[in-house]
Amino acid sequence: MFKYGPEYQYGATAMRDLYRVEVENFHSPLAVGLYVLAMVVVGCHLWHGVASSCQSLGLSGPRFTPFIRKTGKAFAVLIAVGFIAIAVWVFLVGARS
């Protein structure tokens, strides 16, 4: 969307306004719903993937595993909720600001 999206005229120059593109894309409840669903899937993937990737790198054992699992789950929630919050905020408030 951002690389091949529309260009807007600002005086004599045409440029991509990423904020405007985002507001236009997240104006639709369907687009926001699909984006939220995709971020939930990404969060579920990270929920398992962070700890699994650390294990693949050899950072496993009774001393490290509980910390890595907790940190991975917190990271997964933070990433998913952060991106969901952006889309929901743009849908609810973004066009008015």
C-alpha beads as a LAMMPS data file, in Angstrom:
LAMMPS data file: protein, C-alpha beads

97 atoms
96 bonds

1 atom types
1 bond types

-500.0 500.0 xlo xhi
-500.0 500.0 ylo yhi
-500.0 500.0 zlo zhi

Masses

1 110.0

Atoms # bond

1 1 1 0.000 0.000 0.000
2 1 1 2.729 2.434 0.887
3 1 1 5.153 1.730 -1.933
4 1 1 2.658 1.619 -4.794
5 1 1 -0.116 3.697 -3.251
6 1 1 -1.533 6.908 -4.637
7 1 1 0.435 10.107 -4.899
8 1 1 -1.130 13.371 -3.775
9 1 1 -0.457 16.809 -5.190
10 1 1 1.053 19.299 -2.772
11 1 1 1.728 22.416 -4.764
12 1 1 3.936 21.565 -7.718
13 1 1 5.134 18.220 -6.355
14 1 1 3.427 14.857 -6.114
15 1 1 4.297 12.760 -3.071
16 1 1 3.007 9.910 -0.979
17 1 1 1.337 10.996 2.238
18 1 1 1.629 7.878 4.389
19 1 1 -0.705 9.173 7.099
20 1 1 -3.409 9.904 4.526
21 1 1 -2.934 6.485 2.888
22 1 1 -3.281 4.803 6.269
23 1 1 -6.399 6.788 7.169
24 1 1 -7.962 5.929 3.808
25 1 1 -7.124 2.238 4.136
26 1 1 -8.368 1.917 7.719
27 1 1 -11.573 3.840 7.034
28 1 1 -13.328 0.563 6.201
29 1 1 -14.452 -1.624 9.117
30 1 1 -13.786 -4.682 6.957
31 1 1 -10.162 -3.640 6.365
32 1 1 -9.666 -2.995 10.088
33 1 1 -11.251 -6.334 10.972
34 1 1 -9.026 -8.242 8.565
35 1 1 -5.968 -6.382 9.816
36 1 1 -6.849 -7.150 13.444
37 1 1 -7.359 -10.811 12.551
38 1 1 -3.970 -10.868 10.812
39 1 1 -2.285 -9.314 13.866
40 1 1 -3.904 -11.906 16.136
41 1 1 -2.429 -14.606 13.891
42 1 1 0.984 -12.891 14.036
43 1 1 0.698 -12.717 17.834
44 1 1 -0.119 -16.427 18.045
45 1 1 2.817 -17.206 15.800
46 1 1 5.166 -15.111 17.946
47 1 1 3.706 -16.646 21.134
48 1 1 5.372 -19.902 20.165
49 1 1 8.032 -18.666 17.787
50 1 1 10.153 -16.509 20.079
51 1 1 10.812 -19.295 22.578
52 1 1 11.253 -21.807 19.780
53 1 1 13.808 -19.635 17.986
54 1 1 15.797 -19.214 21.197
55 1 1 15.751 -22.978 21.668
56 1 1 16.997 -23.421 18.104
57 1 1 19.893 -21.095 18.920
58 1 1 20.808 -23.247 21.915
59 1 1 19.440 -20.925 24.601
60 1 1 17.473 -23.571 26.406
61 1 1 17.787 -25.256 29.723
62 1 1 16.119 -25.272 33.096
63 1 1 17.692 -21.946 34.009
64 1 1 16.809 -19.954 30.873
65 1 1 13.638 -21.565 29.505
66 1 1 11.062 -20.084 31.953
67 1 1 12.426 -16.575 31.426
68 1 1 12.565 -16.976 27.646
69 1 1 8.984 -18.264 27.517
70 1 1 7.653 -15.395 29.643
71 1 1 9.604 -12.826 27.665
72 1 1 8.465 -14.328 24.352
73 1 1 4.825 -14.270 25.369
74 1 1 5.088 -10.682 26.594
75 1 1 6.803 -9.712 23.338
76 1 1 4.069 -11.424 21.291
77 1 1 1.297 -9.626 23.155
78 1 1 3.085 -6.278 22.967
79 1 1 3.649 -6.510 19.214
80 1 1 0.117 -7.718 18.396
81 1 1 -1.668 -5.261 20.697
82 1 1 0.535 -2.386 19.546
83 1 1 -0.260 -2.889 15.878
84 1 1 -3.956 -3.529 16.604
85 1 1 -4.124 -0.299 18.621
86 1 1 -2.779 1.686 15.676
87 1 1 -5.425 0.340 13.292
88 1 1 -8.279 0.791 15.758
89 1 1 -7.143 4.321 16.658
90 1 1 -6.957 5.331 12.997
91 1 1 -10.420 3.882 12.407
92 1 1 -11.992 5.631 15.406
93 1 1 -10.062 8.904 15.640
94 1 1 -7.559 9.220 12.806
95 1 1 -9.758 10.891 10.216
96 1 1 -10.843 13.574 12.667
97 1 1 -7.402 14.647 13.853

Bonds

1 1 1 2
2 1 2 3
3 1 3 4
4 1 4 5
5 1 5 6
6 1 6 7
7 1 7 8
8 1 8 9
9 1 9 10
10 1 10 11
11 1 11 12
12 1 12 13
13 1 13 14
14 1 14 15
15 1 15 16
16 1 16 17
17 1 17 18
18 1 18 19
19 1 19 20
20 1 20 21
21 1 21 22
22 1 22 23
23 1 23 24
24 1 24 25
25 1 25 26
26 1 26 27
27 1 27 28
28 1 28 29
29 1 29 30
30 1 30 31
31 1 31 32
32 1 32 33
33 1 33 34
34 1 34 35
35 1 35 36
36 1 36 37
37 1 37 38
38 1 38 39
39 1 39 40
40 1 40 41
41 1 41 42
42 1 42 43
43 1 43 44
44 1 44 45
45 1 45 46
46 1 46 47
47 1 47 48
48 1 48 49
49 1 49 50
50 1 50 51
51 1 51 52
52 1 52 53
53 1 53 54
54 1 54 55
55 1 55 56
56 1 56 57
57 1 57 58
58 1 58 59
59 1 59 60
60 1 60 61
61 1 61 62
62 1 62 63
63 1 63 64
64 1 64 65
65 1 65 66
66 1 66 67
67 1 67 68
68 1 68 69
69 1 69 70
70 1 70 71
71 1 71 72
72 1 72 73
73 1 73 74
74 1 74 75
75 1 75 76
76 1 76 77
77 1 77 78
78 1 78 79
79 1 79 80
80 1 80 81
81 1 81 82
82 1 82 83
83 1 83 84
84 1 84 85
85 1 85 86
86 1 86 87
87 1 87 88
88 1 88 89
89 1 89 90
90 1 90 91
91 1 91 92
92 1 92 93
93 1 93 94
94 1 94 95
95 1 95 96
96 1 96 97
